[in-house]
Structures are given as structure tokens and as C-alpha cells.
Amino acid sequence: MANVLGVKGWMVYKVETGTDEADVYVGRPKKEARCPHCGAVTRHTGIKSSGW
């Protein structure tokens, strides 16, 4: 369905239909990130700068 709507690479989370309209809820899927220090996989990322 995302390809039909022209939002390739996005996920369709919810579709609500009415008599003359449709609401489509889409979002980008979260990508996993790997910790550069311990190698643990997480979906939370944070930017920590040692130069500030």
C-alpha cells in the first residue's frame, strides 16, 4: 500500500475509512543502531560530543 501512495520505504500503521474519505497514518521505520564502544544493538541513538 505504501508504494501505491508514493511513500516507498515508509510503513503504513493505520488506515481509517469513512464514507467519502480515508485517513492513512504512515511513518518511517526506526533503524537499529550499533554502539561503537560495546557493539550492543539499540533503536535509541544519542549524539555525544567530547569537543563541547
GULOMAR-665776 format. One record per atom (N, C-alpha, C): residue number from 1; x, y, z; residue in one letter; atom name. Coordinates in nm, 3 decimals. Layout:
BEGIN
PT   resi         x         y         z   resn   name
PT    NUM         X         Y         Z      a     CA
...
END
This chain:
BEGIN
PT   resi         x         y         z   resn   name
PT      1     0.082    -0.119     0.000      m      N
PT      1     0.000     0.000     0.000      m     CA
PT      1     0.086     0.126     0.000      m      C
PT      2     0.201     0.121     0.068      a      N
PT      2     0.289     0.238     0.071      a     CA
PT      2     0.338     0.273    -0.068      a      C
PT      3     0.365     0.174    -0.152      n      N
PT      3     0.409     0.200    -0.289      n     CA
PT      3     0.298     0.266    -0.371      n      C
PT      4     0.175     0.224    -0.349      v      N
PT      4     0.061     0.282    -0.421      v     CA
PT      4     0.046     0.429    -0.385      v      C
PT      5     0.069     0.464    -0.258      l      N
PT      5     0.055     0.602    -0.213      l     CA
PT      5     0.177     0.687    -0.244      l      C
PT      6     0.283     0.626    -0.293      g      N
PT      6     0.403     0.701    -0.326      g     CA
PT      6     0.492     0.731    -0.207      g      C
PT      7     0.482     0.651    -0.103      v      N
PT      7     0.566     0.669     0.015      v     CA
PT      7     0.651     0.544     0.035      v      C
PT      8     0.727     0.510    -0.067      k      N
PT      8     0.811     0.390    -0.063      k     CA
PT      8     0.915     0.404     0.048      k      C
PT      9     0.934     0.297     0.124      g      N
PT      9     1.028     0.300     0.235      g     CA
PT      9     0.961     0.340     0.366      g      C
PT     10     0.835     0.375     0.363      w      N
PT     10     0.758     0.412     0.482      w     CA
PT     10     0.669     0.295     0.520      w      C
PT     11     0.622     0.293     0.643      m      N
PT     11     0.531     0.189     0.690      m     CA
PT     11     0.392     0.251     0.709      m      C
PT     12     0.291     0.178     0.665      v      N
PT     12     0.153     0.219     0.689      v     CA
PT     12     0.111     0.158     0.822      v      C
PT     13     0.084     0.243     0.921      y      N
PT     13     0.050     0.196     1.054      y     CA
PT     13    -0.100     0.178     1.073      y      C
PT     14    -0.180     0.261     1.008      k      N
PT     14    -0.323     0.258     1.034      k     CA
PT     14    -0.396     0.321     0.916      k      C
PT     15    -0.512     0.264     0.883      v      N
PT     15    -0.598     0.319     0.778      v     CA
PT     15    -0.739     0.326     0.834      v      C
PT     16    -0.797     0.446     0.831      e      N
PT     16    -0.935     0.466     0.874      e     CA
PT     16    -1.014     0.515     0.753      e      C
PT     17    -1.124     0.449     0.724      t      N
PT     17    -1.204     0.489     0.608      t     CA
PT     17    -1.339     0.541     0.654      t      C
PT     18    -1.385     0.642     0.584      g      N
PT     18    -1.517     0.698     0.606      g     CA
PT     18    -1.599     0.683     0.479      g      C
PT     19    -1.710     0.749     0.474      t      N
PT     19    -1.796     0.736     0.356      t     CA
PT     19    -1.735     0.802     0.234      t      C
PT     20    -1.663     0.912     0.251      d      N
PT     20    -1.606     0.982     0.135      d     CA
PT     20    -1.460     1.022     0.155      d      C
PT     21    -1.394     0.962     0.255      e      N
PT     21    -1.253     0.996     0.279      e     CA
PT     21    -1.182     0.878     0.345      e      C
PT     22    -1.050     0.885     0.342      a      N
PT     22    -0.968     0.784     0.409      a     CA
PT     22    -0.849     0.854     0.475      a      C
PT     23    -0.821     0.818     0.598      d      N
PT     23    -0.705     0.869     0.669      d     CA
PT     23    -0.602     0.758     0.676      d      C
PT     24    -0.482     0.789     0.628      v      N
PT     24    -0.373     0.690     0.626      v     CA
PT     24    -0.262     0.744     0.715      v      C
PT     25    -0.223     0.665     0.813      y      N
PT     25    -0.117     0.702     0.905      y     CA
PT     25     0.010     0.627     0.865      y      C
PT     26     0.114     0.703     0.832      v      N
PT     26     0.240     0.642     0.789      v     CA
PT     26     0.355     0.698     0.872      v      C
PT     27     0.465     0.627     0.871      g      N
PT     27     0.585     0.672     0.941      g     CA
PT     27     0.706     0.596     0.891      g      C
PT     28     0.820     0.653     0.916      r      N
PT     28     0.945     0.587     0.878      r     CA
PT     28     0.979     0.483     0.984      r      C
PT     29     1.017     0.365     0.942      p      N
PT     29     1.056     0.265     1.041      p     CA
PT     29     1.186     0.304     1.109      p      C
PT     30     1.196     0.276     1.237      k      N
PT     30     1.319     0.307     1.310      k     CA
PT     30     1.424     0.204     1.273      k      C
PT     31     1.543     0.251     1.249      k      N
PT     31     1.653     0.163     1.215      k     CA
PT     31     1.733     0.132     1.340      k      C
PT     32     1.788     0.014     1.341      e      N
PT     32     1.871    -0.024     1.454      e     CA
PT     32     2.008     0.040     1.439      e      C
PT     33     2.065     0.076     1.551      a      N
PT     33     2.200     0.134     1.554      a     CA
PT     33     2.286     0.047     1.645      a      C
PT     34     2.412     0.049     1.619      r      N
PT     34     2.506    -0.031     1.698      r     CA
PT     34     2.598     0.065     1.775      r      C
PT     35     2.615     0.036     1.902      c      N
PT     35     2.703     0.115     1.987      c     CA
PT     35     2.848     0.098     1.940      c      C
PT     36     2.918     0.207     1.917      p      N
PT     36     3.057     0.194     1.869      p     CA
PT     36     3.153     0.143     1.977      p      C
PT     37     3.112     0.149     2.102      h      N
PT     37     3.201     0.107     2.211      h     CA
PT     37     3.183    -0.040     2.248      h      C
PT     38     3.056    -0.081     2.270      c      N
PT     38     3.034    -0.219     2.316      c     CA
PT     38     2.970    -0.308     2.211      c      C
PT     39     2.918    -0.249     2.102      g      N
PT     39     2.859    -0.327     1.995      g     CA
PT     39     2.715    -0.367     2.017      g      C
PT     40     2.653    -0.318     2.125      a      N
PT     40     2.514    -0.352     2.153      a     CA
PT     40     2.422    -0.288     2.048      a      C
PT     41     2.316    -0.359     2.011      v      N
PT     41     2.221    -0.310     1.912      v     CA
PT     41     2.105    -0.242     1.985      v      C
PT     42     2.068    -0.122     1.939      t      N
PT     42     1.961    -0.046     2.000      t     CA
PT     42     1.888     0.034     1.894      t      C
PT     43     1.771     0.085     1.926      r      N
PT     43     1.699     0.175     1.837      r     CA
PT     43     1.709     0.319     1.885      r      C
PT     44     1.772     0.340     1.999      h      N
PT     44     1.790     0.474     2.053      h     CA
PT     44     1.931     0.523     2.017      h      C
PT     45     1.938     0.642     1.965      t      N
PT     45     2.069     0.699     1.934      t     CA
PT     45     2.083     0.832     2.004      t      C
PT     46     2.202     0.864     2.039      g      N
PT     46     2.230     0.992     2.103      g     CA
PT     46     2.362     1.043     2.051      g      C
PT     47     2.372     1.174     2.039      i      N
PT     47     2.495     1.234     1.991      i     CA
PT     47     2.567     1.292     2.111      i      C
PT     48     2.684     1.241     2.135      k      N
PT     48     2.764     1.291     2.246      k     CA
PT     48     2.896     1.340     2.188      k      C
PT     49     2.920     1.466     2.205      s      N
PT     49     3.042     1.525     2.153      s     CA
PT     49     3.139     1.553     2.266      s      C
PT     50     3.261     1.508     2.253      s      N
PT     50     3.359     1.532     2.356      s     CA
PT     50     3.426     1.669     2.337      s      C
PT     51     3.398     1.735     2.225      g      N
PT     51     3.459     1.864     2.198      g     CA
PT     51     3.381     1.983     2.248      g      C
PT     52     3.270     1.962     2.314      w      N
PT     52     3.189     2.075     2.362      w     CA
PT     52     3.222     2.109     2.502      w      C
END
